[in-house]
Amino acid sequence: MDFVVSFSPEIEAFRQEVSTWLDQNAPEIVETSDPKDHTHQQHVDRDDFRRKLGSKGWLYPTGNTKYGGGGLTVEHAVVLSGT
């Protein structure tokens, strides 16, 4: 049995937006579980990236906008978690 994920046109457009934005904004990820192995600049880049995600409402996508969330649907959150 094959499982195929399909999105509505709105969610597919959002998926494309997220993908493009991540290509342009995501810092290089260093594969290590120990933060002490990261350089100062890598910490700065990650903090900046988190702020950018937060300003778009993508850090907590389904959270209430009144509290800094994105006010988005679960489908939007699925796209963000799978990108």
C-alpha positions in Angstrom: 0.0 0.0 0.0 1.4 3.4 -1.0 0.8 6.5 1.0 0.7 9.7 -0.9 0.5 13.1 0.8 -1.3 15.7 -1.1 -2.1 19.3 -0.2 -4.8 21.7 -1.1 -3.7 24.4 -3.6 -3.5 26.9 -0.6 -1.3 24.6 1.5 0.9 23.7 -1.6 1.5 27.4 -2.2 2.4 27.8 1.5 4.8 24.8 1.2 6.5 26.4 -1.7 6.7 29.7 0.2 8.3 28.0 3.2 10.7 26.0 1.0 11.9 29.2 -0.8 12.2 31.1 2.4 14.2 28.4 4.1 16.6 28.2 1.1 17.2 32.0 1.5 17.3 32.2 5.3 18.2 29.0 7.1 21.7 29.0 8.5 24.1 26.1 7.8 23.3 23.3 10.3 26.2 21.8 12.2 25.5 18.2 13.0 26.5 17.9 16.6 24.5 17.3 19.8 26.9 19.4 22.0 26.3 23.2 21.7 29.9 23.7 23.0 31.1 22.5 19.6 29.4 25.5 17.8 31.2 28.7 17.1 30.0 32.0 18.4 28.9 33.0 14.9 26.8 29.8 14.6 25.0 30.6 17.9 24.4 34.2 16.6 23.1 32.8 13.2 20.7 30.4 15.0 19.4 33.1 17.3 18.8 35.3 14.3 17.1 32.5 12.4 14.8 31.9 15.4 13.9 35.6 15.5 13.0 35.5 11.8 10.9 32.4 12.3 9.1 34.1 15.2 8.4 37.3 13.2 6.7 35.2 10.6 4.7 33.3 13.2 6.4 30.0 12.2 8.1 29.3 15.5 4.7 28.5 17.1 2.5 28.2 14.0 -0.8 27.2 15.6 -0.4 29.5 18.6 -2.6 32.5 19.1 -1.3 35.6 17.4 -2.1 37.5 20.6 0.7 35.6 22.3 3.2 35.6 19.4 2.0 32.5 17.5 1.2 32.3 13.9 -2.6 31.6 14.1 -2.1 29.0 11.4 -3.9 25.7 10.8 -2.6 22.3 11.7 -2.0 21.7 8.0 0.3 24.7 7.9 2.1 23.3 11.0 2.6 20.0 9.3 4.2 21.7 6.4 6.5 23.6 8.7 7.5 20.5 10.7 8.2 18.5 7.6 10.3 21.0 5.7 
